[in-house]
Amino acid sequence: MRDLQAIQRRDYDVVVIGGGVNGAATARDAALRGLSVLLVEKNDFAGGTTSWSTRLVHGGLRYLEYFEFHLVRESLREREILLKTAPHLVQPIQMTIPIYGGGTRSYWEIQAGMILYDVLSYDKTLPNHRMLSKAKMQQLFRAVDRDQLKGAAQYYDGQAEHAERLCLEILLDAQAAGADVLNYTTVTGLQRQGDRLTGLTAYDQIAEAEFTVSLPAQAVVINTSGPWVDRVLGLGQRDGQTVPISDQRKIGGTKGSHIIVNHFPGAPNTALYVEAKSDGRPFFIVPWCGQYLIGTTDLKYTGDLDRVKADDDEVDYLIKETNQVVPTARLSRQDVKFTYSGVRPLPYAEGKKAGSISRAHILNDHTEDGVSNLVSLIGGKLTTHRQVGEEMTNWAFKKMGKKVPPSPTRKRPLPGCILPDDERIETAYQRYRDRVHINTLEYLFNVYGARATSVLELIDDRPDLAERLIETHPHIRAEVVFAMEQEMAHTVLDFTRRRTVLAMQTNYGYDVLEPILDTLRRHCGWDDAKCQQAAAAYQQFMEENCIPDYVLATAMAGRSLQAV
């Protein structure tokens, strides 16, 4: 349970609203530079845009088309930092761009772009690009469509398979530096006097209690709530009356959907970055956690931000375009194992095509709205979160009239930072290999990094936690307890969707639901009523956000979701 009394008594320099990767990076940077920080998130950490990304830490090759060279350079620099500070979570991935005669860009245009990309990443540790002739492309990718094929470009980018855990480790580092971070805490009001925010009220869904945080004279509020930025700005209050902080719309979000499929005939060993033949929009086919992640779409979105789901048309679009690129795939709706969809928090731009809206982030200082100690983040990407955190903290120091100290985050490793030859891995293998399958040990260090030893230590006192949740996957019961006790998880969905990716790999998580609940009963004090409530909430979320409508229609016709 949170100590809400202590939180209400503490004088915070910075209050961050929104616990996605940008809010997490801001809390971490500010805390590491000596500021007192509170971060609140209305759902689970990384539960919004961070969790619904394509999971690439990329240099923004596509931004060259719009001459956003500064954004490309920034992204490439941040990619390099993450490869060094979080090597267990961010790893190199080779990308291949097939080039076709009917495409929007010629072979020579793409080659010129690749050269510029290399120039802008002059300090990288990844290899430079290479161009492939038609013959070489056909030899390396024999199943890729050959009609009008001219060749290909290959280069390296980064991949964060577990983007949610990247966000979590940033928050854990913020906590270690003294920040208070609360998930399932909804801001309900922003109190305003004169030109300043003087406090906020919030509702703690875990404690089922409302509390108030008073802001000292120099304190600042940072709004990193992503697609919900405008909603937060609507919470302004003066003299007990609701007075929105801004009457101008800031966010014009676009919806991006993905599908996940198992290995298919002709599936590439590396990622493909291709143009959809129907509309020329770029999308990815990416190897991911033993499966393939395909996406994304890019559609204007004005619907419910808490109920975002891939439409059947989007699923069909991604299937069709993948089959166009890899004709041997022959994917159908039945091959889709999971779908997810989210909203990009892009700046509002009336009349612009979704794909042409700038991906550069904006720090919107609300002084012009009459509030001098509030800033909102418009935009922001997974790749550049650390830079956002640094800029936000610089802004905070300047607003408080203090000298801006340097940020330590450019070189500071995340808590799980570890390399494969670290002696701690060998020590753990020797200690636990008779109790834990070697594949599980490998998985734990790949995902938890150096913190895997803390997961394994739970087995010493509770041997049954070494059991696998399901025989076909390496996950063990100790992870459930670890998530609840040490990683701020509160629900089954927190575990299956954000502390792990089991929901995306095991029939929407239904195949592991019972062993997870059994573990929670045995070791976390959950009674039958709480387990039943959790199972019902889990099913509701999956139906509203992840299970395609055509699957639900089949289930409604008489088949259970578990069978589907």
Backbone torsions as a table, in degrees:
resi	resn	phi	psi	omega
1	MET	NA	145.2	178.9
2	ARG	-78.9	148.8	175.4
3	ASP	-92.0	84.6	-176.7
4	LEU	-66.2	-29.3	178.4
5	GLN	-64.6	-42.7	179.2
6	ALA	-65.7	-38.2	179.3
7	ILE	-64.9	-40.0	-179.7
8	GLN	-69.8	-26.0	-179.3
9	ARG	-83.2	-20.1	-172.7
10	ARG	-80.4	140.3	175.4
11	ASP	-92.3	112.0	-178.2
12	TYR	-95.8	140.2	171.9
13	ASP	-79.5	-36.8	-174.3
14	VAL	-134.1	130.1	170.2
15	VAL	-115.5	122.7	-179.8
16	VAL	-105.9	126.9	178.0
17	ILE	-106.3	112.9	-179.2
18	GLY	117.9	119.9	-175.0
19	GLY	-109.2	34.0	169.1
20	GLY	-79.6	-170.5	-172.4
21	VAL	-66.1	-31.8	179.2
22	ASN	-73.4	-40.6	175.3
23	GLY	-64.9	-40.9	178.4
24	ALA	-61.0	-44.8	-179.6
25	ALA	-64.0	-36.1	178.2
26	THR	-66.6	-45.5	178.9
27	ALA	-61.7	-41.5	-179.7
28	ARG	-64.7	-49.5	-177.1
29	ASP	-62.2	-44.7	-178.9
30	ALA	-64.2	-43.8	-179.5
31	ALA	-65.8	-40.5	-179.8
32	LEU	-67.3	-22.8	177.6
33	ARG	-95.9	14.8	169.6
34	GLY	93.0	6.8	178.0
35	LEU	-88.0	149.5	174.7
36	SER	-84.9	128.9	-167.6
37	VAL	-129.9	138.4	168.2
38	LEU	-123.1	128.9	173.5
39	LEU	-118.8	132.6	177.3
40	VAL	-125.0	140.9	-179.7
41	GLU	-133.8	130.8	-173.0
42	LYS	-73.5	-23.9	174.6
43	ASN	-119.5	-137.9	176.7
44	ASP	-92.5	155.6	176.9
45	PHE	-57.3	138.9	179.3
46	ALA	64.1	18.5	-176.4
47	GLY	-80.1	-8.1	-179.3
48	GLY	-105.3	-125.4	-174.2
49	THR	-57.1	-37.6	-179.5
50	THR	-55.7	-41.5	-176.0
51	SER	-77.1	-17.4	-174.3
52	TRP	-110.4	21.4	-178.6
53	SER	-84.4	176.9	176.2
54	THR	-82.3	-1.9	173.7
55	ARG	66.7	32.1	176.3
56	LEU	-108.8	135.5	172.1
57	VAL	-102.6	87.7	-167.4
58	HIS	-114.8	159.5	-177.7
59	GLY	-83.2	-0.4	176.9
60	GLY	77.4	45.0	-179.9
61	LEU	-52.9	-39.5	-176.7
62	ARG	-65.5	-23.9	-177.7
63	TYR	-70.4	-16.7	176.2
64	LEU	-60.0	-33.6	-179.0
65	GLU	-60.0	-30.0	-178.7
66	TYR	-103.0	14.8	175.9
67	PHE	60.4	29.4	177.4
68	GLU	-90.3	63.5	-174.4
69	PHE	-63.4	-34.9	179.1
70	HIS	-63.2	-37.6	179.8
71	LEU	-70.2	-38.9	177.3
72	VAL	-63.5	-46.7	-180.0
73	ARG	-61.9	-44.9	178.4
74	GLU	-59.4	-44.9	-178.7
75	SER	-64.6	-42.2	-180.0
76	LEU	-65.0	-39.4	177.6
77	ARG	-65.2	-43.9	-179.2
78	GLU	-67.5	-35.1	175.7
79	ARG	-58.7	-44.8	-179.1
80	GLU	-64.0	-40.6	178.4
81	ILE	-61.2	-45.1	-178.1
82	LEU	-67.0	-36.2	177.4
83	LEU	-60.7	-26.7	-178.5
84	LYS	-94.4	-35.0	-174.9
85	THR	-93.3	-16.3	178.8
86	ALA	-140.1	57.8	-174.8
87	PRO	-66.0	-19.7	178.4
88	HIS	-78.6	-21.8	-176.7
89	LEU	-111.4	-22.2	-179.9
90	VAL	-123.4	116.2	-174.8
91	GLN	-129.9	154.6	178.9
92	PRO	-65.3	147.4	174.4
93	ILE	-141.6	134.9	179.2
94	GLN	-82.0	134.4	179.1
95	MET	-114.0	139.0	177.4
96	THR	-124.8	128.7	178.8
97	ILE	-109.0	103.2	173.3
98	PRO	-66.0	139.4	-178.5
99	ILE	-115.3	125.3	-176.2
100	TYR	-118.4	152.3	179.1
101	GLY	-61.1	-32.3	-178.9
102	GLY	-90.5	6.7	-177.9
103	GLY	-77.6	173.2	-177.8
104	THR	-81.0	-13.9	-179.2
105	ARG	-130.9	136.4	-178.9
106	SER	-78.9	168.7	177.3
107	TYR	-55.0	-45.5	-174.9
108	TRP	-72.8	-32.2	176.3
109	GLU	-66.2	-42.2	179.1
110	ILE	-67.4	-39.7	177.9
111	GLN	-62.0	-41.7	177.6
112	ALA	-61.9	-41.1	177.4
113	GLY	-63.0	-38.4	-179.9
114	MET	-67.5	-38.2	177.7
115	ILE	-62.8	-45.4	178.3
116	LEU	-62.6	-39.1	177.9
117	TYR	-58.9	-43.7	178.3
118	ASP	-66.0	-40.1	179.5
119	VAL	-61.8	-42.9	-178.8
120	LEU	-70.6	-19.0	178.5
121	SER	-109.8	42.7	-174.5
122	TYR	-58.8	-23.8	-176.7
123	ASP	-102.9	16.9	-176.2
124	LYS	-78.3	159.3	174.5
125	THR	-102.4	-2.0	177.1
126	LEU	-87.7	156.5	-179.7
127	PRO	-65.7	156.8	172.9
128	ASN	-70.9	171.1	-179.0
129	HIS	-72.4	167.9	168.4
130	ARG	-144.0	146.7	177.7
131	MET	-98.9	140.5	179.3
132	LEU	-111.2	135.8	172.5
133	SER	-72.0	169.7	178.0
134	LYS	-57.5	-44.9	-178.0
135	ALA	-62.4	-43.1	-178.9
136	LYS	-68.4	-39.2	178.0
137	MET	-62.5	-43.6	-180.0
138	GLN	-65.7	-32.6	179.6
139	GLN	-72.5	-40.2	-177.3
140	LEU	-80.3	-32.2	-178.4
141	PHE	-126.8	78.7	-170.3
142	ARG	-70.8	-20.6	-177.4
143	ALA	-94.0	-8.7	-178.4
144	VAL	-71.1	142.4	-178.6
145	ASP	-52.5	131.8	-175.9
146	ARG	-100.4	-9.7	-176.2
147	ASP	-63.2	117.8	-179.5
148	GLN	63.6	18.0	178.9
149	LEU	-66.0	130.1	-179.9
150	LYS	-108.2	-18.3	-176.2
151	GLY	147.7	-153.8	-178.0
152	ALA	-162.9	163.1	171.8
153	ALA	-118.6	139.5	177.4
154	GLN	-125.1	139.4	177.5
155	TYR	-154.8	176.1	-179.9
156	TYR	-114.9	141.8	171.4
157	ASP	-132.8	-165.0	179.2
158	GLY	-117.4	155.7	178.2
159	GLN	-133.0	132.7	173.4
160	ALA	-114.0	88.5	-176.9
161	GLU	-58.2	-36.4	-179.1
162	HIS	-112.0	71.3	-177.8
163	ALA	-60.2	-33.2	-179.2
164	GLU	-65.0	-37.1	-179.5
165	ARG	-73.7	-29.1	173.3
166	LEU	-60.7	-46.4	177.2
167	CYS	-61.4	-43.2	-178.7
168	LEU	-61.5	-44.5	-178.4
169	GLU	-66.3	-33.9	175.1
170	ILE	-61.4	-42.3	179.3
171	LEU	-68.3	-38.0	177.6
172	LEU	-63.0	-37.4	177.3
173	ASP	-69.0	-36.3	175.6
174	ALA	-63.2	-43.5	177.5
175	GLN	-59.3	-45.7	-179.3
176	ALA	-61.1	-26.8	179.0
177	ALA	-88.3	2.3	174.5
178	GLY	109.4	-0.7	-179.8
179	ALA	-74.6	146.8	170.0
180	ASP	-96.8	124.8	-178.9
181	VAL	-126.0	128.6	-175.5
182	LEU	-128.0	121.3	168.3
183	ASN	-94.3	170.1	-176.9
184	TYR	53.3	42.5	178.4
185	THR	-131.3	111.1	-173.3
186	THR	-98.9	124.4	173.9
187	VAL	-71.0	129.1	-178.4
188	THR	-111.9	-14.1	179.2
189	GLY	-166.0	144.8	176.0
190	LEU	-118.3	107.8	-176.7
191	GLN	-76.7	136.5	-173.9
192	ARG	-131.3	131.0	173.1
193	GLN	-132.8	126.7	-176.9
194	GLY	60.6	-128.0	-178.2
195	ASP	-102.6	22.6	-177.3
196	ARG	-134.3	153.0	166.3
197	LEU	-84.8	128.5	-175.4
198	THR	-108.8	-7.1	179.2
199	GLY	178.0	172.1	175.7
200	LEU	-144.0	150.7	172.2
201	THR	-109.2	147.2	-178.3
202	ALA	-146.6	155.5	179.5
203	TYR	-114.7	120.3	178.2
204	ASP	-86.6	109.3	-177.1
205	GLN	-70.3	-22.8	179.6
206	ILE	-76.7	-49.6	179.4
207	ALA	-82.4	-10.9	-176.4
208	GLU	54.5	51.5	-177.5
209	ALA	-146.8	145.4	175.5
210	GLU	-94.7	146.1	177.7
211	PHE	-142.9	165.4	-177.0
212	THR	-125.1	137.7	175.3
213	VAL	-115.9	119.4	176.2
214	SER	-87.8	140.4	-177.3
215	LEU	-102.7	124.6	175.4
216	PRO	-60.5	170.3	-172.5
217	ALA	-57.3	-36.1	-175.9
218	GLN	-98.5	0.7	-174.4
219	ALA	-67.1	152.2	179.1
220	VAL	-125.9	157.1	177.1
221	VAL	-119.4	132.6	-178.3
222	ILE	-119.3	118.9	-175.6
223	ASN	-97.5	100.2	177.9
224	THR	-116.6	44.4	-174.4
225	SER	-87.6	11.4	173.1
226	GLY	63.0	-128.6	-179.7
227	PRO	-60.4	-17.6	-177.6
228	TRP	-91.8	9.9	-177.8
229	VAL	-53.4	-48.7	-178.5
230	ASP	-64.7	-34.5	178.5
231	ARG	-64.9	-41.8	177.9
232	VAL	-64.1	-41.2	179.6
233	LEU	-64.5	-21.1	177.9
234	GLY	-80.7	-0.8	-176.7
235	LEU	-93.1	5.6	179.9
236	GLY	-59.8	140.0	-180.0
237	GLN	-135.5	138.6	175.8
238	ARG	-138.8	124.4	-179.8
239	ASP	54.9	39.1	176.9
240	GLY	79.9	-1.1	180.0
241	GLN	-107.6	144.3	177.9
242	THR	-75.2	120.9	178.9
243	VAL	-132.8	99.1	-178.6
244	PRO	-51.7	141.0	-177.9
245	ILE	-69.3	-34.1	179.0
246	SER	-138.7	140.2	177.0
247	ASP	-101.1	7.7	177.6
248	GLN	-105.8	133.7	179.9
249	ARG	-69.5	130.5	-177.9
250	LYS	-101.2	-35.6	-172.7
251	ILE	-106.7	131.4	172.9
252	GLY	-123.5	66.9	-169.8
253	GLY	-61.6	148.3	172.5
254	THR	-117.7	146.5	-175.1
255	LYS	-91.6	132.8	175.9
256	GLY	-124.6	125.7	-178.1
257	SER	-117.0	151.2	179.4
258	HIS	-132.9	157.2	169.1
259	ILE	-125.5	153.6	176.3
260	ILE	-120.8	131.8	179.4
261	VAL	-131.9	160.5	173.8
262	ASN	-78.6	175.5	177.7
263	HIS	-55.6	137.8	-177.5
264	PHE	-129.5	160.6	179.6
265	PRO	-56.7	126.4	-179.5
266	GLY	86.2	3.5	-178.7
267	ALA	-60.1	133.8	-178.0
268	PRO	-74.9	152.6	176.4
269	ASN	-79.9	-21.3	177.0
270	THR	-123.0	174.2	-174.6
271	ALA	-75.6	143.3	172.7
272	LEU	-108.2	134.8	177.5
273	TYR	-118.5	104.9	-166.8
274	VAL	-128.7	163.4	173.4
275	GLU	-96.2	132.8	174.9
276	ALA	-66.4	133.5	-176.4
277	LYS	-71.3	-25.6	-176.6
278	SER	-78.0	-32.9	-175.7
279	ASP	-138.7	1.8	177.0
280	GLY	76.4	4.2	-178.8
281	ARG	-76.6	134.7	178.6
282	PRO	-71.3	143.8	172.6
283	PHE	-149.2	169.1	-173.6
284	PHE	-116.7	146.1	166.4
285	ILE	-121.0	106.3	-166.2
286	VAL	-123.3	125.4	169.9
287	PRO	-60.0	132.2	-174.2
288	TRP	-151.7	115.6	174.3
289	CYS	49.7	41.5	178.8
290	GLY	81.8	-0.3	177.6
291	GLN	-125.0	-165.3	177.7
292	TYR	-128.5	131.2	178.2
293	LEU	-102.7	124.4	-175.9
294	ILE	-123.9	124.6	178.7
295	GLY	169.3	172.9	19.8
296	THR	-134.5	168.3	171.5
297	THR	-86.9	174.0	-179.4
298	ASP	-152.0	89.8	-174.0
299	LEU	-125.0	140.7	174.3
300	LYS	-57.6	139.9	-176.1
301	TYR	-134.3	130.0	178.1
302	THR	-129.7	12.8	-176.1
303	GLY	-85.1	-162.5	-178.4
304	ASP	-69.8	119.2	-178.0
305	LEU	-69.4	-19.3	179.8
306	ASP	-95.5	1.6	178.7
307	ARG	-139.0	76.9	-178.1
308	VAL	-111.3	124.0	-172.7
309	LYS	-140.5	144.5	175.7
310	ALA	-67.6	122.3	177.0
311	ASP	-70.7	157.6	176.6
312	ASP	-57.9	-36.7	179.0
313	ASP	-63.1	-38.0	178.1
314	GLU	-67.8	-41.1	177.4
315	VAL	-60.6	-47.1	179.8
316	ASP	-62.2	-39.1	178.5
317	TYR	-59.7	-48.0	-178.5
318	LEU	-67.7	-36.9	175.9
319	ILE	-63.3	-49.8	-177.3
320	LYS	-60.3	-46.0	-177.2
321	GLU	-68.9	-34.2	175.7
322	THR	-65.5	-43.0	178.3
323	ASN	-64.8	-29.0	176.6
324	GLN	-67.9	-39.2	-178.2
325	VAL	-78.9	-39.7	179.5
326	VAL	-123.4	85.9	-174.5
327	PRO	-58.6	-28.1	-179.3
328	THR	-73.4	-11.9	-176.9
329	ALA	-63.0	-45.3	179.1
330	ARG	50.7	42.5	-179.7
331	LEU	-70.2	148.6	175.6
332	SER	-136.3	176.7	178.7
333	ARG	-56.8	-33.5	-177.3
334	GLN	-67.6	-18.0	-179.4
335	ASP	-84.4	-12.0	-178.0
336	VAL	-77.2	121.0	-176.7
337	LYS	-97.5	-18.5	-178.9
338	PHE	-166.7	148.9	172.1
339	THR	-131.7	151.2	170.9
340	TYR	-149.1	156.4	-175.1
341	SER	-148.7	143.8	178.8
342	GLY	-146.2	175.9	-177.7
343	VAL	-116.1	126.4	176.1
344	ARG	-77.6	130.7	-177.9
345	PRO	-83.4	63.2	-176.7
346	LEU	-83.2	157.8	178.3
347	PRO	-64.2	144.7	178.3
348	TYR	-65.7	125.5	-177.7
349	ALA	-142.5	93.4	-177.2
350	GLU	-61.2	128.7	173.1
351	GLY	85.8	-8.0	-180.0
352	LYS	-84.0	147.1	172.5
353	LYS	-64.6	144.3	-176.9
354	ALA	-55.4	-43.5	-175.9
355	GLY	-71.2	-16.4	-176.2
356	SER	-96.0	-4.8	179.2
357	ILE	-71.0	133.4	-176.1
358	SER	-58.6	140.5	175.6
359	ARG	-96.2	5.0	176.5
360	ALA	-71.4	141.1	-179.6
361	HIS	-85.0	154.4	-178.0
362	ILE	-128.2	131.7	171.6
363	LEU	-94.5	103.6	-175.4
364	ASN	-90.5	96.5	176.6
365	ASP	-73.4	127.7	-174.1
366	HIS	-91.6	18.6	174.8
367	THR	-56.8	-38.1	179.9
368	GLU	-67.9	-18.0	175.7
369	ASP	-93.2	4.3	178.8
370	GLY	90.7	10.5	177.8
371	VAL	-124.2	111.8	-170.5
372	SER	-87.2	-14.1	-175.8
373	ASN	-116.0	33.0	179.5
374	LEU	-133.2	136.8	174.3
375	VAL	-135.4	143.1	177.2
376	SER	-118.2	140.5	175.8
377	LEU	-89.4	121.2	174.1
378	ILE	-106.1	122.4	-175.9
379	GLY	87.1	-151.1	-177.2
380	GLY	106.6	138.3	-177.3
381	LYS	-128.3	161.4	176.4
382	LEU	-55.8	-44.0	-174.9
383	THR	-62.8	-39.5	-170.6
384	THR	-102.5	20.2	-175.9
385	HIS	-60.6	-39.2	-177.8
386	ARG	-63.8	-41.4	177.6
387	GLN	-62.1	-40.5	176.7
388	VAL	-60.0	-45.3	179.4
389	GLY	-60.3	-40.1	178.9
390	GLU	-65.8	-45.1	-179.5
391	GLU	-64.7	-41.6	179.8
392	MET	-63.2	-41.2	-179.9
393	THR	-68.9	-38.6	174.1
394	ASN	-57.8	-44.0	178.7
395	TRP	-60.0	-43.0	-178.6
396	ALA	-62.0	-46.0	179.3
397	PHE	-60.2	-43.0	-179.2
398	LYS	-65.0	-40.5	178.8
399	LYS	-63.4	-32.7	-179.4
400	MET	-84.7	-0.9	179.1
401	GLY	72.6	25.6	-178.3
402	LYS	-107.6	156.5	174.6
403	LYS	-65.7	138.0	-176.4
404	VAL	-88.2	110.2	176.9
405	PRO	-77.9	160.0	179.6
406	PRO	-68.3	150.2	178.2
407	SER	-82.4	135.2	177.9
408	PRO	-87.5	-2.1	-168.7
409	THR	-77.8	-13.2	-179.9
410	ARG	-66.5	-27.3	-177.6
411	LYS	-121.3	-11.8	-175.9
412	ARG	-74.2	122.5	179.0
413	PRO	-72.5	153.4	174.8
414	LEU	-74.6	162.0	-173.2
415	PRO	-55.3	-33.4	-177.5
416	GLY	-90.3	3.4	-174.4
417	CYS	-53.4	122.8	-179.6
418	ILE	-161.0	148.3	176.8
419	LEU	-107.1	156.5	-173.6
420	PRO	-59.7	-23.1	-178.3
421	ASP	-95.1	11.4	-179.8
422	ASP	-65.0	135.6	-176.3
423	GLU	-65.4	-22.0	178.5
424	ARG	-64.1	-30.2	179.0
425	ILE	-68.8	-46.1	179.5
426	GLU	-63.2	-40.6	178.0
427	THR	-60.0	-43.8	179.7
428	ALA	-66.3	-39.9	178.3
429	TYR	-59.2	-45.7	-178.6
430	GLN	-66.6	-34.8	-175.8
431	ARG	-78.4	-34.1	-170.6
432	TYR	-115.6	-2.3	-172.6
433	ARG	-65.3	-20.7	177.2
434	ASP	-82.9	-9.9	-179.5
435	ARG	-116.2	-22.9	-176.4
436	VAL	-128.4	132.8	-179.5
437	HIS	-58.6	143.8	-177.2
438	ILE	-60.8	-31.3	176.8
439	ASN	-65.8	-35.1	177.5
440	THR	-68.7	-41.2	177.6
441	LEU	-60.9	-42.8	178.5
442	GLU	-62.5	-45.1	179.3
443	TYR	-60.4	-46.0	-176.8
444	LEU	-60.2	-43.0	-179.7
445	PHE	-74.2	-28.5	176.6
446	ASN	-68.5	-33.3	-173.5
447	VAL	-100.3	-45.0	-178.3
448	TYR	-91.7	-13.2	-178.4
449	GLY	62.3	-137.9	-178.1
450	ALA	-62.3	-22.8	-178.8
451	ARG	-76.1	-5.2	177.2
452	ALA	-60.4	-30.6	179.5
453	THR	-63.3	-33.3	178.1
454	SER	-70.0	-33.7	175.1
455	VAL	-64.8	-46.5	-176.6
456	LEU	-66.4	-32.4	-179.7
457	GLU	-63.2	-23.2	177.2
458	LEU	-63.6	-26.4	-178.4
459	ILE	-71.0	-26.8	-176.3
460	ASP	-58.8	-41.9	-178.3
461	ASP	-94.6	-22.2	-177.5
462	ARG	-131.2	83.4	-172.2
463	PRO	-57.2	-29.2	-177.8
464	ASP	-66.9	-16.5	179.0
465	LEU	-71.6	-7.7	175.8
466	ALA	-79.4	-10.9	-178.3
467	GLU	-68.3	143.8	175.1
468	ARG	-73.7	145.7	175.5
469	LEU	-69.7	-34.5	178.9
470	ILE	-151.8	137.6	-171.0
471	GLU	-63.5	-26.6	-175.5
472	THR	-82.3	-5.2	-178.4
473	HIS	-132.0	153.5	-173.5
474	PRO	-79.5	-5.9	-174.6
475	HIS	-66.3	141.4	-179.0
476	ILE	-119.9	164.7	-177.1
477	ARG	-62.2	-28.5	-179.6
478	ALA	-58.9	-29.8	-179.9
479	GLU	-64.9	-34.9	179.3
480	VAL	-63.3	-48.9	-179.2
481	VAL	-65.5	-42.1	179.7
482	PHE	-60.7	-42.0	179.6
483	ALA	-61.7	-42.6	-177.2
484	MET	-75.6	-36.9	-173.9
485	GLU	-87.6	-31.3	-171.3
486	GLN	-128.5	-4.5	-177.6
487	GLU	-125.7	20.0	170.9
488	MET	61.4	26.1	174.1
489	ALA	-80.8	146.3	-179.4
490	HIS	-129.4	-20.5	-175.9
491	THR	-127.4	167.5	175.6
492	VAL	-62.4	-40.8	-179.8
493	LEU	-62.7	-36.7	176.0
494	ASP	-54.6	-41.4	-177.1
495	PHE	-75.9	-48.7	-173.2
496	THR	-77.3	-20.3	-173.8
497	ARG	-112.2	-24.2	-174.3
498	ARG	-126.7	-33.0	173.2
499	ARG	-82.4	-27.5	171.4
500	THR	-134.4	-177.7	174.9
501	VAL	-118.5	28.8	-177.0
502	LEU	-60.6	-31.7	179.3
503	ALA	-61.6	-29.4	-176.2
504	MET	-89.1	-5.1	-174.0
505	GLN	-121.9	-14.5	-172.3
506	THR	-130.0	65.1	176.1
507	ASN	54.9	55.0	-178.5
508	TYR	59.8	20.5	179.1
509	GLY	88.6	-6.9	-177.7
510	TYR	-64.9	-30.8	-177.8
511	ASP	-69.2	-21.3	-179.7
512	VAL	-111.1	2.3	-174.5
513	LEU	-61.4	-47.0	-176.8
514	GLU	-66.3	-46.7	176.8
515	PRO	-63.4	-30.6	176.0
516	ILE	-66.2	-48.1	179.5
517	LEU	-63.3	-37.4	177.5
518	ASP	-62.1	-41.1	178.0
519	THR	-65.0	-40.0	179.1
520	LEU	-66.1	-34.5	176.5
521	ARG	-66.4	-46.8	-173.9
522	ARG	-70.2	-39.2	-166.7
523	HIS	-121.0	-12.3	-176.3
524	CYS	-121.1	9.0	173.8
525	GLY	75.3	17.1	178.4
526	TRP	-77.3	133.3	175.3
527	ASP	-94.1	175.8	-176.1
528	ASP	-60.7	-38.0	-178.8
529	ALA	-63.8	-42.8	179.9
530	LYS	-66.7	-37.7	179.0
531	CYS	-65.6	-41.7	178.6
532	GLN	-64.7	-41.4	178.1
533	GLN	-63.5	-41.4	180.0
534	ALA	-65.0	-41.2	179.5
535	ALA	-64.3	-40.0	179.3
536	ALA	-66.8	-42.5	178.4
537	ALA	-64.5	-36.7	179.5
538	TYR	-64.1	-47.4	-179.8
539	GLN	-62.6	-39.5	179.8
540	GLN	-61.7	-43.9	179.9
541	PHE	-62.6	-45.6	-178.1
542	MET	-62.2	-41.1	-179.6
543	GLU	-67.5	-37.4	-175.6
544	GLU	-81.9	-21.8	-171.0
545	ASN	-126.3	-23.4	-168.7
546	CYS	-127.2	-36.9	-177.1
547	ILE	-80.5	122.9	-177.6
548	PRO	-58.1	150.0	-179.2
549	ASP	-60.4	-33.7	-179.7
550	TYR	-69.2	-27.1	175.0
551	VAL	-73.1	-42.3	178.7
552	LEU	-63.2	-36.7	178.4
553	ALA	-62.5	-39.6	177.2
554	THR	-65.3	-42.2	179.6
555	ALA	-63.5	-41.3	179.4
556	MET	-63.9	-23.8	-179.7
557	ALA	-79.6	-2.7	174.4
558	GLY	136.7	-12.6	179.8
559	ARG	-95.0	144.1	179.4
560	SER	-75.4	155.7	177.4
561	LEU	-62.8	-36.9	179.3
562	GLN	-60.6	-38.4	179.5
563	ALA	-70.3	-35.8	179.3
564	VAL	-70.5	NA	NA
